Amino acid sequence: MVEKKYVIDDRGSFKGGLITLSIVTIIGIALFIWSSINYEEYSELTQSLKTGRVDRKGIAPTIYGWTMFGVPLFIIGILFMLLSKNFKIEGLIIDDNGVLLNREGIRNTLIPFNNIKETEVYINSDPEVENKTPELLIKMKDPGLIAKNQFFPFSILAKKKYVDKEEPIRISAIDLKEYDINEINRFIQEKLN
């Protein structure tokens, strides 16, 4: 018997986002260094007539202020992205072993079929919602499995989303463009029976 396997490899787009964020961070660091070196030259002291407060104004203090807060946030974003995904494995694999998730903050977690309660293809029926893209919803018996397999702080986020709020795993038909979402749903439901 031929093993069915559905694979979504989103590593390229994820790496593209990581590279973009890294370039923006490097530019921010360069601007921070430039503004630190040229702080006095490209700024002037101003005094408010109303309050008497003295401030530095100019391009260097502005860049310095923005990059002083922006660069650390970008670095945290890069670390967050690096910890949220295992780049050696595809983003989603559905095969005879279960559903392997390696995306959206869920790092390299196998959900065996015996932990899946039910699946359904969901299309939002609200007339005010413009996006009518079908989604495959996977509801789990023990959603704590996802939280157990994550690094801190992802374990907290996964616990809040999947355990506390009991949200299903959502896989959009856009992500599954190479496959029929109904066929994948039937495949999983056959494994559940």
C-alpha positions, 0 to 999 in steps of 0.5 A: 500500500502506498503511503499518502503524504501531504507536505507544505514546505514554507521554509522559503517564505519564512527565511525570506521574512527572517532575512528582511528583518535581519537587514532592517536590524543591520540598517537600524544598528548602522543608523544608531552608530551614525546618530551616536557619533554625530549627535552634537553635529546634527542637533541643536538645543531648543527651549520651549517658551511655554515651559522653559524646557530645554531639548535637543532637536534634529535628525541625529536625536530623532534617529537615535531615539527611534533606533534605541527602541526599534533595534532591540525589538527587531533583535527580539523578533529575530530570536522569536522567529529562530526559536519558533521553527525548526528549519530542517523540517517542512512546515506541515506534514500529514501522513500515516503517523499523524499531523506534524506541525512546524509553523506559527510558533508550533515547533516540530510537534507531532499530533498522532491521530489518536489525539485528534478528536475531529476535523472539519472544513470550515468556511465562515458564513458571516456575510460581513467577512470578505475572506471565504477561504476554507480552513481545515480545523483540527480539534484535539483531545489533549491540546496540552501536547502542543504546549509541552513540546514548545520552548519558553515563551511559546509554551505559554502562548500555546497553552493560552491558545490551545488549552485555555481557549480550546482553539483548533489548529487552523490550516488555510486552503491557501496554504494547501494550494497544491492539495484539495482541502476536502481530500486531506480532511477525508484522509484524516477522518479515515485515520480516526475511524 
